[in-house]
């Protein structure tokens, strides 16, 4: 009779103490929330400077910069895993008001290029942001 070798595996060490995928996903969500919030602030500041001479939107009253939102979930409420978005939100308005808001946003974006400038600024900080994703993983 051949004797069977018995081996034991010690499940010890940093890999078994923390789930790296969970930590990575948490870091991505924190980073995307920060990107959305900072992107919103940046676009709003640029739009406010560009709208100083423009009249308020006739149908809505107010300015385009008041309707810029940064978000990390869809309009239906589902959380995105790795996406952040900064956009002009016309949800909740009538069709005519939404069209007026988007037309005004198009004019302001054409003059100021706030969305494009913000996208480029975020792209230039990519290397720094990538190192933050691995924070806490051993």
N, C-alpha and C positions, 0 to 999 in steps of 0.2 A: 504494500500500500504506500502510495506516494503521499507524502505530507504536503498539505497546502500551505503556502506562505501567507501569513497574516500581516497585513500592513495597516497602519493607522495613519490617518491624515489629520494633522493638527490645523484646524481652521482658526488661525490666530494671525494677528498682524493688522496693519492699517486697512488693507483691502477688505477684510471681513468685518471691520468695525463700522465702516461708513459706506453707503451706497454711492459710488462716484457718479452714476447717471443721475441720481436724484439731486446731488449737489450741483452738478453741471446745469441741470434744468432750472434749479432755483436761481443760480447765478445769472442765467440767460434772462429769466423773467425780471429780476431786479434791474439788470442792465437795460432791457427794453423799456421798462417803466421810466427809468431815468432818461433814456433817449427821447421818449415821447414827451415827457415834461419839459426837458430842455429845448427840444425842437419847437414846441408850442411857444415857449417864452421868446425864443429867437425870432420866429416868424411874426409873432404879434408885435414885437418891438420894431421890426423892419416895416411892417405894414402901417403901424401908427405914424412912423416918420414919413412914409410915402403918401399917407392919406391926409396929411395936414391941410393941403389946399383943396382937397376933393369935398364936394357936398355930401351930406349923408345920403344913404340909399333911400330913394323916394317912397317906395312901397312899404318898407320895413321901418325906416327910421333907424339911425345908428350907422355904424361903420363895419366894414368887412372884418377888421381886426377883432371885433367882439364875437365873431362866429368861428374863429380858428380853434380847433381842438386837436390835442395830441392824445392818442389812445392806443391800447394794446389789446383791444377786443373788437369783435365785429359789432355792427349796429344792432344785431339781434342779441348780443350779449355773450357770445361764445369767446372765450379767451384764446388768443393766438399764442402759439408756442414760441416763435422766434421772430415776430414781426412787430414793428412799431410804425405808426402812421400819424402824420400831421396833415390835416385837411380842413377845408372850409365846410362846415356842417350846416346843411339846409333842412335837416330833419325837423318835422313839426310845423313847417310853414305850408301855406297853400301853394299851389302850382305856380301862380303868378309871382308870389313873394320869393319862392325858391329860384325861379328864373332870374329875377331882379338881383338877388344876392349873388348868384353865380356869374352873372354878367359883370357886376361890379368887381367881384373877385378876379375875374379874368383881366379887367383893365388894370387893377392894382398890381397883380402879378406881372403883367406885361411891363409896367413901369419900374417896379422895385426888384423883381426876381427873388422874392423872399424864400420861396420853397426851394428853388434851385441852389441858392447860396447856402441854405441850411443843410441840404443834402450833401453838398460838397464839403462843408465843415465837418459833418459827422463822418464822412468817408475818410477824411484826413486823420482822424483820431482812431482809426480801426485797430492799429497795432496796440495802442494803449488799452483799448477796450478788450481785446482778445486776452491779454494777460490777466485782466480782472475775472474772466470767465473761469479760470482755473484756480481761483482763490479757494483755499480750504481743501483741495484735493491733494492727498499725500502720495 
